[in-house]
Amino acid sequence: MEYFWQDEQRNILKSREEFIEDLRKIQSINLYNCEQNPYDMMLQLVASMLYGKETYLLDDNFSASELLSLGISATDTSKVYYIDNPVRIKNFSDIVSAIQSNNWRVWLFTSGTTGLPKKVCHGYGSLGRNVRYNERHNKDVWAFAYKMSHMAGVQVLLQALVNNNTIVYIFEDSPQNVVKIIKRAACTNISATPTFYRNLLPFISEDLPAVKHITLGGEKYDENLCNKLHQLIPGAKIHNIYASTETGSILASHGNKFSILPEYKQWIKISPDNELCIHKSLLGDFSCADDWYNTHDLVEIDENGFLRFLSRKSDLINVGGYKVNPLEVENLIQQVDGVEDCLVKGKKNSVLGSVLEVDVVVNSRYDAKTMKTNIMDRLKKELQPFKIPRIYHFVETIEKTRSGKKVRK
């Protein structure tokens, strides 16, 4: 049997007919969608689109205090819309037509990587901006590697829904199992953060021939990671996407350089401080004081007019008056044999303001002492002294946000 939804971890397998029947059975829609089961959250989200209702997507592990900080009380989370006149759904095409035509609104919360999460409202116009809908995609099988409550998750869901694709939920499974599931389910498309892919690398011991498209987003492009993915999965095209909860997907590339589509050129500009700014006409609905939204992403433009992302402005670390981009240092460390992942951060220092420290995840075949020497030798050849971390922590894993990005404190 060909399934619409596969979640091996929870042993949930749903055919398209079963999914449609589950939609028909829904008698109420949650205003605040915080279902713990990803399938139930997806079902509620699709129902809100089907009936043209407004809904808020919440992480299922938000604490009561976190919800209050977002202006949401415990009683709010129990609010529902009751369905008096059920929509007649004959087939999948009815669902797609409703999603594309209904005036639904979904509120999403930013990941809070740089502060308190803020809420942003989107409809199909902004969320579906880059959805591709044609026969070329009707055999795609999507490995779903995001939380359903986050922007990227909703975008993958829409891409899969409008093309009647199979969705294979892998986000919360172990990296070792994820690789097995991708192969067993013959996934053709994977969209995830660079951090998610780094965790998979040690377990990809053979080619995954069904995989044709690999998409990275949510964090800065990592050329070394992409080279490794290309070696391990040579049949896949690798794409890099720029997106955020505020903007949706607006830029795409095949490497670390982005081109601005002609229809967007007048709506995207660079500030005098080299920060990317997006016109409000391309944004979701949220509190934006000006016509232009400053993303605080630092960029540069090359001689051919391509954009290259350097870092988030808030990521820069002040070391003795010098601004250090931790992503530059991480990129070099990740090129050292045996390094699986790393996180460079600043540690307060009374003299220099900050000194650099780094958390490093290494392959079990390597010892920490040797790895520290190898890393420092590499950095000394490539970087100025103030960019070289002084403190090294060898850890089992790098802490991540709810959306799967590295936590930068």
N, C-alpha and C positions, 0 to 999 in steps of 0.2 A: 504493500500500500504506500502511496505517496502522501506524505504528511505536509500540512501547512505549518505546524508548530512542533518543534522537537526540543524537549528539555530532559536530557538523560539523567541529570542529577536528581530531579524530582519525579522521574518516571512519568512525564506528561507527554503524550503523543496525540496530536489532534489532526484529523483530516480536515479538508476544507468544509466538507459537509457538517462535521461535528462543530467546527468553529462557527459556522453560520447558525446552527441550531443553538449553540450557547448564546449567541447574540440575540436570537429570538426570545430566549428565556429571561433576559434581563428585564426586571420590573422597576428598577431605580438606578440612577446614575449618581455617583459620588461627586459633590462639588470639589472636595479635596480628595484626590486619588492617591492613597498611600498604601495600597494593597501590598502585602508581603510577598505574595506569589507573583512572579513576573507575568505569567499568563493572565492572571486575574486583572493585573494592572493594565496590561495591553487590551484586554477585553473591554474594560471600563473606558479606556481612552478611545477605542474605536467606536464604542457606543455613543460617547459624547460628540464625536464627529458625525456619526450617522443621524443623530437627532438635533444637530446644530446647537449644542449646549456649551456653556463655558465650564472649564475645569482647571484645577490647580494640580500639578504633578509634584508630589512630595516624596523625598527619600523615605523609605520605610523605617530607617533607623534614626530619624530626627528625634531628639529628646523633647520632653515637654518644655524645657527652658529654651531650647533652640527654636521651637515653634513659636513661643511667646515673643522671642526677639524678632521674629518675622511678622508679628501681628496676628498670629493664629492661635486661638484658644482651643482647649480640649473639646469644647462643645462644637466649635466650627467644623472639626474633622468628621462629625457625624451628620452634617447637612447633606441632603440628597434631593435630586429631582425625581419625582414619580412619573412613570410613563403611563399616560392614559390611553393614547392611541398608538399602539405598536406599529412600527414601519414594516411593510411587507418586503421581505428579502427573499427573492427567488434564487439568486446566484451571486457569485463573487462580483460580477459587473455592477450589480445594484449597490454594493458597498462602495466600490470605487467611484461611481457616479455621485453618490451622496457626499463622499469625502471631498471631491473636487468642486462641488457646487454649493454645499451648505456653508452658512456663515458661522462656523464654530470658532471658538477661541480657546487656546490652551496657554495657561500661565506656567512658566518655567522659572526655576531659581538658578542663579549663577552658582558655580562650584564653591565660591567663597575662598578661593586660593589666596586672594590678596585682601580679604576682609570679610565683613558680614555679607552673606548672600543677598542679592537683590532680585526682585521679581520682574520678569519680562513677559509680555503677552505677544503671541504669534497666532496667525491663521494660516490657511493653505498658501496664500500669496507669498509669504516670506519663508515658511517651512518647506514648501514644495517648489521653491524657486529653481533648484537644480535637479529635481526628480526627472529621470529619463524614463519615458513611457513608450516602448515600441517592441516589436516582435523579437528584436535581438536580445532582449532581457527576459523573455518569458520562461527561460530554462534556468535562470540564476538560482543559486542556493546560498542564502546569506548566513554566515557565521555572525551571530549577534553578540558583540563584545562590549556593550555599554549597559549602563542602568537604563531601564525603561523611562525613568523620570527625568533624564537629561536630554539636552538638545540633540546630540548626535544619535542617541537611541531613537528619538522620535523621527529623525530624518531617515535612518535606515529602515524603520518600520514603514514609513510612507513609500519609500522606494520599492520595498518588497510587496506591500499591499497593492499598489497600482499595477504591478506587473504579475500579480498572482504567484509570487515566489514562495518557496519554502524558507522558514526562519528556524535556525538552529541556535538555541540559547546556550552560550558558553561562558558568560561573564563571570560567574561566581565559582566556576569549577577550577580544579588545580591545573597548572600549565601542562603537566604530563597527560592528564585526561583530555584537555582541550585539543592537543595535537591528535590524539587517537580519534576523538569525535569528528574533527574536521575531515580526517581521512575516511572514516566510516560513513559519514553522511555525504561525502563527495561535495563538500562546500566549494563553490566557485568564486565567492566574493567574501573578503574579510575586511572590515573597517574597525580600526582600534587606535589607541594611543601608542606612541613609540614605547612607552613603559610596558604596555601589555605585550608587545612583540618581543621586547628584550627578555621577558620572563619565559617566552616560548622557545627561544633559540636553543637552549641546552637540550631540548627534548625533540627537536626536529632532526631525526637521524636518517631520514630518507625523504625523497621528493614527495610532494603532495600534488600529483599531476592534475587533479580536478581544479585546483586553485588557479584562476585566470586573472583576478584583480585583487591587489592589496592596496588599501587606502590608509594613510596615516594622517592624524589630525589631533588637535588639542594641546600639542606641545611642539617645540621647535623641531624642524627637520633635522634628522641625524643621518648624515651621508654614510657613516661607517655601518650603522644598523641596516640601511637600505642595501648596501653592498653585500652584507651577510645574508639578508633575505633573498637577494637575487641569486646568490650562489646555492642556497638551499632549495629555493623554489624557482628554478630558472624559467619556467613557463608562464610566470605571472607578471603582468604589468604593474608597476608601482606608482601610485599617485599620492601627491601631497596636497592637503586641503587646508585652507585658512577659514576657520569658522569660530563663532563665539555665540553664547546664549543671546547676546544683544543683537548680533547682526545676522545670524544664520550663516550659511555657506555662501561666500561671495568671490573667493579666489581659489584657483586650482593650478597645479603645476605637475611636472614630471620630475622635479628635482627640488633644489632649494631656491629656485627663482620663479616668481609669479608674474604672469602677465595680467593686465587689467583689460577685461573685455571692453570693446568700444562703447557698448550701451551703458557701462558703469563709469567711464572715465571722468565724466563731469561730477560724479558723486563720490569720488575717492580722491583725497589729497594728502600731502605730507606737510606737517607743521614746520615752522622754522627750527624746532628742536628735533626734527627727524622722527616725529611720531605719526603713526598712521591715523587718519581721521576719516570717518564715514558719515555721509549725509544722512539726516534723519529719515529720508524717504526710503532708505534701504534697511531701516532698523525695525525691530519689533516695537511694541508699545511699552515704553517705560519712561521714567522721569529723566528727561534730557534737557538741560538748561539752555542749550544753544541749538542752532540748526545743524551743527557738526558735532559728532560724538568722537571724542579723543579716546582711542583704544589703549593708549600708553604702551603700545608695541613699537619698539625702535626699529626702523627700517633704513635701508639705503637703496639708491637707484643706480644701476650700472649704466655704462655708456650706451646700451641698447634699449634702455627704458624699462628693464625688468626690476621688480621689487625683490629684495632679499631681507628676510627677517633676522634681526640680530639678537634681541631679547626683549623681555618686558622691562620697562623702565624701573619698576619696583624690584626687579631681580638683581640689579646692579649693587655691588658691595663696595663700600668705601674702605680702602686699605691705605692708610697713611696719605690720604688726599687723592689717591688714584682710584678711578672707577673700574672695577673688575667685573666682567661678564662671566658668571659662573658656567654658562653653557659652553663658552669657548674652552674652559678648563676641562669640563666633563667630556667634551667631544674627544680631546686628546687622551684622557685617561681610559675611555672606552675602547680606544684602539690598541691598548696594551693586551697582549695575549693573556687569557685567564680572567680578565675583568668581564663580569656579566652586567653590572650596572653600577652607577655611582651617583652621589648627590653632593655638590659643593655648596657650602653655606658659610656665613660669616659668624665668627664668635667675637663678642665684644672685648675690646682691649683698650686699657686706659691711655696707652701711648699712641697707637695707630688708628684708633676708632674701631677697627675690626681686624682680625686675622682670619685667614681661610682655614677651614677644616673640611674634611671630606669623609663621607660614609661610602664604603666600597663593598660590593658583593662580588666575591671571587668564586671561580670554579673550585670544587672540592679537591681537585688534583693539585692545587697550588697552596703553598703555605704563605701566611701573612707577611712574614719578614722578607721573603724573597720578592713578593708582590710589591711591597712598599719601595724596595730598592729599584725595581724595574719601573715603577710609576714615576718615581722622582727622577731617575735617569732620563726618561722620555720627556718629562716636563722641562728639565733644565736645558735640553737641546732646543726646545720650541718656544719657551715663554720667558718673559722678564721675571726677575726674582719675586716681585710683589704679587705675581699671579700664581705662585706655587704654594699649595696648601702646606701649612706647618703641622697640622694635627690630622692623624689618620685613624679612622675607626673601621674595623673590618666586621661587617654585620651580615646577618642572614637574609635580610630583606630591606628594601627602601619603603618608608612610610608613604602611603598614597591617600589622596582625597577620595571622596565617595565616587567621583567620576573616573578614577583610575590614573590621575596625574600625580606626579611627585609633589609631596608637601614641601613647600619652600617657606620657611619661617624667618 
